[in-house]
């Protein structure tokens, strides 16, 4: 590809205005320069292109055939630049919010509610990155992070949003198919337990319930979505909280086979070091209220 060469752009602009208005005087008034300056720009452009663009007459200037052809193309190009610039300025003025969020909370609680936030803030551009193991939102160029764990696991300013109760869930068919009724958490390790990790989370939950037992994971899943889907399909018992399975509990696809519900880790709000923007502050206020409801 040959190297692209452009004529002096100030000269092109002066030519386009003079051709559009049919007058060097009118062009000088629109561009707030002197008439001789317009003439010098046009002469420089003609020298650069190697052809005459205007015929000088006692009544003013008239485009040559070459000038008319050049004007049509240049005018369209400048119009495209103007429209692109307006579009970019409009986009730059729109507030934006970039979030990095643990996947289960992002897909099952946050995403269905973002429309409500956008109704309060029309025009805001929101992007959500699903990330189970982020530590610092700044590393993901995010304005805000929503994690699940303990506050000390995260960098920046950390606020505990809620420490939800954790309880086992399974499908009604799975529960009905058990040989014996399920009466105590100590009976769970003999059942197929559904895991997102190596069994650590189930182990923590059992210990919080006073059960001394290890939970070994022979099969693990990448996300809460997968674990919940397996539980709905009757494949075993999953650990969840109300923010993840409220809908499934309401419509009866999942049930709670036991009342045990100790609180373990917390959902946390993680602020990067930079000062929060107005839209970030609005979102955090909305998020706290939505969780409270």
C-alpha positions as CSV (number, residue, x, y, z in Angstrom):
1,X,0.0,0.0,0.0
2,X,1.4,3.4,-1.0
3,X,1.8,5.9,1.8
4,X,-1.2,8.2,2.1
5,X,-0.4,11.9,1.6
6,X,-2.8,14.6,2.4
7,X,-2.9,18.2,1.3
8,X,-2.9,21.0,4.0
9,X,-6.1,20.4,5.8
10,X,-6.6,24.1,6.6
11,X,-6.4,24.8,2.9
12,X,-8.9,22.1,2.2
13,X,-11.3,23.6,4.7
14,X,-10.9,27.0,3.2
15,X,-11.5,25.7,-0.3
16,X,-14.7,23.8,0.8
17,X,-16.2,26.8,2.5
18,X,-15.4,29.1,-0.4
19,X,-16.8,26.7,-2.9
20,X,-19.9,26.1,-0.9
21,X,-20.6,29.8,-0.4
22,X,-19.3,30.9,-3.8
23,X,-17.2,33.7,-2.3
24,X,-13.9,34.2,-0.7
25,X,-15.4,37.1,1.3
26,X,-18.2,34.9,2.7
27,X,-15.6,32.2,3.4
28,X,-13.5,34.6,5.4
29,X,-16.5,35.6,7.5
30,X,-17.5,32.0,8.3
31,X,-13.9,31.0,9.2
32,X,-13.1,34.3,11.0
33,X,-10.0,35.0,8.9
34,X,-9.1,37.6,6.3
35,X,-10.1,37.4,2.6
36,X,-6.4,37.3,1.5
37,X,-5.8,34.4,3.9
38,X,-8.6,32.4,2.1
39,X,-6.9,33.3,-1.2
40,X,-3.5,32.1,0.0
41,X,-5.0,28.8,1.3
42,X,-6.7,28.1,-2.0
43,X,-3.5,29.0,-4.0
44,X,-1.5,26.6,-1.7
45,X,-4.1,23.8,-2.3
46,X,-4.0,24.4,-6.1
47,X,-0.2,24.2,-6.1
48,X,-0.4,21.0,-4.0
49,X,-2.8,19.4,-6.4
50,X,-1.3,20.8,-9.6
51,X,-4.6,22.1,-11.0
52,X,-6.8,25.2,-10.8
53,X,-9.9,24.8,-8.6
54,X,-11.4,28.3,-9.3
55,X,-11.8,30.6,-12.2
56,X,-11.3,34.2,-11.0
57,X,-13.9,36.5,-12.6
58,X,-14.8,40.2,-12.0
59,X,-17.9,38.9,-10.2
60,X,-15.9,36.6,-7.9
61,X,-14.8,33.0,-8.2
62,X,-16.4,30.0,-10.1
63,X,-15.4,26.4,-9.7
64,X,-13.6,24.8,-12.5
65,X,-14.7,21.3,-13.7
66,X,-11.8,19.8,-11.6
67,X,-12.8,22.1,-8.7
68,X,-16.4,21.0,-8.8
69,X,-15.4,17.3,-8.8
70,X,-13.0,17.9,-5.9
71,X,-15.5,19.9,-4.0
72,X,-18.1,17.1,-4.1
73,X,-15.7,14.6,-2.7
74,X,-14.1,16.9,-0.2
75,X,-17.4,18.2,1.1
76,X,-18.7,14.6,1.7
77,X,-15.5,13.7,3.5
78,X,-15.6,16.8,5.8
79,X,-19.3,16.1,6.5
80,X,-18.3,12.5,7.5
81,X,-15.6,13.8,9.8
82,X,-18.1,16.3,11.4
83,X,-20.7,13.6,12.0
84,X,-18.1,11.2,13.4
85,X,-16.9,13.9,15.8
86,X,-20.4,14.7,16.9
87,X,-21.0,11.0,17.5
88,X,-17.8,10.7,19.6
89,X,-18.6,13.8,21.6
90,X,-22.0,12.4,22.4
91,X,-20.6,9.0,23.4
92,X,-17.9,10.7,25.6
93,X,-20.6,12.7,27.4
94,X,-22.7,9.6,28.2
95,X,-21.8,8.2,31.7
96,X,-20.4,4.8,31.7
97,X,-20.0,2.1,34.4
98,X,-17.7,-0.9,34.2
99,X,-18.3,-3.6,36.8
100,X,-16.3,-6.8,37.6
101,X,-18.6,-9.2,39.5
102,X,-18.5,-12.8,40.7
103,X,-20.4,-14.9,38.1
104,X,-23.3,-16.3,40.2
105,X,-24.4,-13.0,41.6
106,X,-23.9,-11.3,38.3
107,X,-26.0,-13.7,36.3
108,X,-28.7,-14.6,38.8
109,X,-29.3,-11.4,40.8
110,X,-27.6,-8.4,39.2
111,X,-28.3,-8.9,35.5
112,X,-32.1,-9.2,35.8
113,X,-32.2,-5.9,37.8
114,X,-29.9,-3.7,35.7
115,X,-32.9,-2.6,33.6
116,X,-34.4,-1.0,36.7
117,X,-31.1,0.9,37.3
118,X,-30.9,2.0,33.7
119,X,-34.5,3.3,33.9
120,X,-33.3,5.6,36.6
121,X,-30.3,6.6,34.6
122,X,-31.2,6.5,30.9
123,X,-28.2,6.6,28.5
124,X,-25.7,5.2,30.9
125,X,-23.4,2.6,29.3
126,X,-22.8,-0.5,31.6
127,X,-20.4,-3.4,31.0
128,X,-20.2,-6.3,33.4
129,X,-17.2,-8.7,33.5
130,X,-17.9,-12.1,35.1
131,X,-14.9,-13.0,37.2
132,X,-14.8,-15.4,40.2
133,X,-11.3,-14.6,41.4
134,X,-10.6,-10.9,41.0
135,X,-8.8,-9.1,43.8
136,X,-8.5,-5.6,42.6
137,X,-11.1,-3.9,40.3
138,X,-8.4,-1.5,39.0
139,X,-6.6,-4.5,37.4
140,X,-9.7,-5.0,35.3
141,X,-10.1,-1.3,34.5
142,X,-13.4,-1.5,36.4
143,X,-15.1,1.3,38.3
144,X,-16.4,-1.1,40.9
145,X,-16.2,-4.8,42.0
146,X,-18.7,-7.1,43.6
147,X,-17.0,-10.1,45.2
148,X,-17.8,-13.0,47.5
149,X,-15.5,-13.8,50.3
150,X,-13.9,-11.9,53.2
151,X,-13.0,-8.2,53.0
152,X,-9.3,-8.8,53.6
153,X,-9.1,-10.9,50.4
154,X,-9.6,-7.8,48.2
155,X,-7.5,-4.7,47.5
156,X,-8.8,-1.1,47.8
157,X,-11.6,0.1,49.9
158,X,-14.0,-2.8,50.7
159,X,-17.5,-2.6,52.1
160,X,-19.5,-5.6,53.2
161,X,-22.8,-5.6,51.5
162,X,-24.5,-8.6,53.0
163,X,-23.5,-11.9,54.6
164,X,-26.2,-14.2,53.4
165,X,-27.4,-17.4,55.0
166,X,-26.2,-20.5,53.2
167,X,-28.5,-23.5,52.9
168,X,-28.8,-26.7,50.9
169,X,-31.2,-27.1,48.0
170,X,-32.3,-29.9,45.8
171,X,-35.2,-30.8,43.5
172,X,-38.5,-32.1,45.0
173,X,-38.0,-35.3,42.9
174,X,-34.5,-35.8,44.4
175,X,-35.8,-35.4,47.9
176,X,-38.8,-37.7,47.3
177,X,-36.5,-40.4,45.9
178,X,-34.3,-40.7,49.1
179,X,-34.5,-44.0,50.9
180,X,-34.8,-42.2,54.2
181,X,-36.2,-38.8,55.1
182,X,-33.5,-36.2,55.6
183,X,-33.5,-35.0,59.2
184,X,-30.0,-33.7,60.0
185,X,-27.1,-32.0,58.3
186,X,-24.9,-34.9,59.4
187,X,-26.7,-37.1,56.8
188,X,-25.8,-35.0,53.9
189,X,-22.2,-36.3,53.2
190,X,-23.7,-39.7,52.2
191,X,-25.7,-37.9,49.4
192,X,-24.3,-36.6,46.1
193,X,-23.2,-33.1,46.8
194,X,-22.7,-30.6,44.1
195,X,-19.5,-28.6,44.2
196,X,-18.0,-25.4,42.8
197,X,-14.6,-26.2,44.4
198,X,-12.7,-29.1,45.8
199,X,-15.2,-29.6,48.7
200,X,-13.9,-26.7,50.9
201,X,-17.1,-24.8,50.9
202,X,-19.3,-27.8,51.8
203,X,-16.7,-28.6,54.5
204,X,-17.0,-25.1,55.9
205,X,-20.8,-25.3,55.9
206,X,-20.9,-28.7,57.6
207,X,-18.5,-27.5,60.3
208,X,-20.7,-24.4,60.9
209,X,-23.6,-26.8,61.4
210,X,-21.5,-28.8,64.0
211,X,-20.9,-31.7,61.6
212,X,-17.4,-33.3,61.6
213,X,-17.1,-34.6,58.1
214,X,-15.1,-34.0,55.0
215,X,-16.7,-33.3,51.7
216,X,-14.7,-34.6,48.8
217,X,-15.5,-33.3,45.3
218,X,-15.1,-35.9,42.6
219,X,-16.8,-33.6,40.1
220,X,-16.7,-29.8,40.2
221,X,-18.5,-27.1,38.2
222,X,-17.3,-23.7,37.1
223,X,-20.1,-21.6,38.4
224,X,-23.2,-21.3,40.6
225,X,-25.3,-21.4,37.4
226,X,-24.1,-24.9,36.6
227,X,-24.4,-26.2,40.2
228,X,-28.0,-24.8,40.4
229,X,-28.9,-26.3,37.0
230,X,-27.6,-29.7,38.2
231,X,-29.7,-29.4,41.4
232,X,-32.8,-28.5,39.4
233,X,-32.1,-31.5,37.2
234,X,-32.2,-33.8,40.3
235,X,-28.5,-34.6,40.3
236,X,-27.8,-33.8,43.9
237,X,-27.7,-31.2,46.7
238,X,-26.2,-27.7,46.2
239,X,-25.3,-25.0,48.6
240,X,-26.9,-21.6,47.8
241,X,-28.3,-18.4,49.2
242,X,-31.5,-16.5,48.7
243,X,-29.9,-14.1,46.2
244,X,-29.1,-17.0,43.8
245,X,-32.2,-19.3,44.0
246,X,-35.1,-17.1,45.1
247,X,-36.9,-17.7,41.8
248,X,-36.4,-21.5,41.9
249,X,-37.6,-21.7,45.4
250,X,-40.7,-19.6,44.6
251,X,-41.7,-21.7,41.6
252,X,-40.9,-25.0,43.3
253,X,-38.1,-26.2,41.1
254,X,-35.9,-26.3,44.2
255,X,-36.7,-27.0,47.9
256,X,-34.8,-26.6,51.1
257,X,-34.5,-30.1,52.6
258,X,-33.1,-28.8,56.0
259,X,-33.6,-25.6,58.0
260,X,-29.8,-25.2,58.7
261,X,-28.6,-21.9,57.2
262,X,-25.4,-20.6,58.7
263,X,-23.8,-17.5,57.2
264,X,-20.4,-18.0,55.7
265,X,-18.7,-15.5,53.4
266,X,-20.1,-12.1,52.4
267,X,-20.8,-10.2,49.2
268,X,-18.5,-7.2,49.2
269,X,-18.3,-4.0,47.3
270,X,-14.7,-3.2,46.2
271,X,-13.7,0.3,45.2
272,X,-10.5,0.9,43.3
273,X,-8.2,3.7,44.6
274,X,-9.5,6.3,42.1
275,X,-12.3,8.7,43.2
276,X,-15.7,7.3,42.4
277,X,-17.6,8.9,39.6
278,X,-21.1,10.3,40.1
279,X,-22.6,7.3,38.3
280,X,-20.6,4.9,40.4
281,X,-21.9,6.5,43.5
282,X,-25.4,6.3,42.2
283,X,-25.0,2.7,41.4
284,X,-23.7,1.8,44.9
285,X,-26.6,3.6,46.5
286,X,-29.1,1.8,44.3
287,X,-27.3,-1.6,44.9
288,X,-27.6,-1.2,48.7
289,X,-31.2,-0.3,48.5
290,X,-32.0,-3.2,46.1
291,X,-30.3,-5.7,48.3
292,X,-32.1,-4.4,51.3
293,X,-35.4,-5.0,49.5
